[in-house]
Amino acid sequence: MFNPVNRYILIYIPGDKEDPTAPLIMLPDDYKAPTERYIQVAALKCAGDVRFELTPNAQIVVDRSMIEEISIGATNYNIILDNYVVGIID
């Protein structure tokens, strides 16, 4: 398992479920659907020097554009620095 350091938080981003009954619409290849700036994610693990307390699977709100995806072998991880966390959901 990946263990974050240097104020990084390992996060889980919930996947968007596609509706199989939705009508198909042709869009240009370079089209990007509009997205919200902030997203709610689950904090799986955090570095020891994160500046606030997080419990396992804490729901946090982060700036979507600051999420980093890294690949180690065949596994992808999503991480974010603690200063891009804007809130914790109780």
Residue pairs with C-beta under 8 A, 6 or more apart in sequence:
1 45
2 10
2 45
2 72
2 75
2 77
3 10
3 45
4 10
4 45
4 46
4 47
4 79
5 47
5 48
5 49
6 47
6 49
7 47
7 49
7 50
7 51
7 81
7 82
7 83
8 46
8 47
8 79
8 80
8 81
8 82
9 43
9 45
9 46
9 47
9 50
9 54
9 60
9 79
9 80
9 81
9 82
9 85
10 43
10 44
10 45
10 46
10 77
10 78
10 79
11 41
11 42
11 43
11 44
11 60
11 62
11 67
11 78
11 79
11 80
12 41
12 42
12 44
12 78
13 39
13 41
13 67
13 78
14 40
14 41
14 42
35 64
36 64
37 63
37 64
37 65
38 61
38 62
38 63
38 64
38 86
39 61
39 62
39 64
39 67
40 59
40 60
40 61
40 89
41 59
41 60
41 61
41 62
41 67
41 78
41 80
42 57
42 58
42 59
42 60
43 54
43 56
43 57
43 58
43 59
43 60
44 56
44 57
45 56
46 54
46 82
47 82
50 82
51 82
51 83
52 82
52 85
52 88
54 60
54 88
58 88
58 89
59 88
59 89
60 85
60 87
60 88
60 89
61 85
61 86
61 87
61 88
61 89
62 80
62 84
62 85
62 86
63 80
63 84
63 86
66 80
66 81
66 84
67 78
67 79
67 80
68 78
68 79
68 80
69 76
69 77
69 78
70 76
70 77
70 79
71 77
